[in-house]
Amino acid sequence: MTQDLPLSGAVKPYPEPDAADVRELLLDWCGAEPEDADDAVKGLAALDPLSRELADRLYQSIAADMGGRKWLAWPKATEPHPLLGLYPLLASVPDMLAFHQGRGVEEDLSRRVLADVGEKLRLNRRLYGRAGLDVANWFTGHVRGVLYQLGRLQFCVEGAGPKPFVGMHIRGEGGPLTLDAVRDSVEWALEFFPAVFPDRYSGPEDLVFKCDSWLLDPQLRDWLPERSNIPGFGALFDLEGPGDPKGARNSLWRFVFARTDDTPVEKLPRDNTLQRAVLAGIESDVPWRNRSGRLNLARLGL
Ligand SMILES: CC(C)(COP(=O)(O)OP(=O)(O)OC[C@H]1O[C@@H](n2cnc3c(N)ncnc32)[C@H](O)[C@@H]1OP(=O)(O)O)[C@@H](O)C(=O)NCCC(=O)NCCS
């Protein structure tokens, strides 16, 4: 996959962030923890010339596709540099801000979208017991100006064709997934995307929202209590396809248990209703699946 990246400097010079930039961007813009900012500064100093070259090439892949679709395929960061992808992302924050300003996106939204970096650094620390950004390529949607946090939900321009569908994503931090919160977010997105991408969407009627997630598995309805928000969220979608036959282990271990997927079932935490429900399903051989669906706006009253 590395061979598919543009070469160093192919699009524009790589503005490699220095220690002060890394610290400031992480603390002031990304809402990161001081310990993650400290480790990112140390990690930057520890990069060898080959890693620096790779960071430059990752930056070029962003610079070459501002305003594109979805997130980019990047090679996985490996030891000893689990934060490698963070540096080109931070280097591209000024590009993101220029893109946002050019399209009338306010700075508050630029900051909100970057807060996901701080969250995922926290999640990586919980998962691996050290600083890291295991899905750094996810943030290429953020910094290329195609993913936005509008209220509770994130929305990303994803599909093919002249009016690409908008993918819906759900951060862990941000509170319960109530129907009111979802409705507010979707209402915002219906206005936002035609305003920011008039070249793609002439009005709200051009927007199709899709989601692909463990949250859409209708089997959850049989295991979660009435008061739980998750089944209500899933029921907003018209499901498409049978779901991934490989099952939902990766997603459940990461998002429900905050554990790496090699953690044995007996070591998973049972601290709350959701964890106990998912585990009870596993113990009864429920084939949990990630499912995809298209948002049915009428079910939100929109
Ligand atoms: C999506 C999310 C915000 C829903 O949270 P919610 O609105 O509180 O959901 P529910 O009302 O259905 O929760 C029911 C119970 O499960 C718990 N719970 C919900 N999501 C949880 C999660 N990800 N991890 C641990 N516990 C969770 C709640 O605390 C509650 O427990 P309690 O009744 O013992 O207090 C939450 O699941 C989350 O943060 N997920 C992580 C991000 C994610 O999965 N994104 C999608 C990636 S594809």
The ligand as a Gaussian input file, in Angstrom:
#p B3LYP/6-31G(d) Opt

LIG

0 1
 C      -23.478000       4.824000      20.452000
 C      -23.514000       5.149000      21.930000
 C      -23.230000       6.623000      22.139000
 C      -24.877000       4.794000      22.491000
 O      -24.897000       5.093000      23.865000
 P      -26.268000       5.200000      24.671000
 O      -27.167000       6.199000      24.027000
 O      -25.935000       5.398000      26.113000
 O      -26.868000       3.736000      24.431000
 P      -27.952000       2.936000      25.227000
 O      -29.017000       3.847000      25.784000
 O      -28.467000       1.904000      24.301000
 O      -27.110000       2.286000      26.406000
 C      -27.595000       1.282000      27.213000
 C      -26.550000       0.927000      28.227000
 O      -25.317000       0.541000      27.632000
 C      -24.249000       1.375000      28.065000
 N      -23.422000       1.664000      26.897000
 C      -23.856000       2.171000      25.741000
 N      -22.841000       2.240000      24.855000
 C      -21.747000       1.782000      25.476000
 C      -20.429000       1.597000      25.064000
 N      -19.989000       1.925000      23.855000
 N      -19.551000       1.061000      25.911000
 C      -19.952000       0.715000      27.139000
 N      -21.218000       0.870000      27.587000
 C      -22.113000       1.402000      26.767000
 C      -24.913000       2.592000      28.633000
 O      -24.087000       3.193000      29.597000
 C      -26.148000       1.988000      29.235000
 O      -25.767000       1.254000      30.393000
 P      -26.605000       1.315000      31.786000
 O      -28.027000       1.085000      31.391000
 O      -26.009000       0.254000      32.603000
 O      -26.370000       2.685000      32.292000
 C      -22.459000       4.329000      22.658000
 O      -22.729000       2.983000      22.428000
 C      -21.038000       4.615000      22.254000
 O      -20.422000       5.514000      22.775000
 N      -20.442000       3.802000      21.357000
 C      -19.070000       3.934000      20.940000
 C      -18.971000       4.509000      19.582000
 C      -19.534000       3.600000      18.544000
 O      -19.824000       2.447000      18.772000
 N      -19.668000       4.157000      17.327000
 C      -20.117000       3.415000      16.174000
 C      -18.945000       2.817000      15.525000
 S      -19.411000       1.816000      14.128000

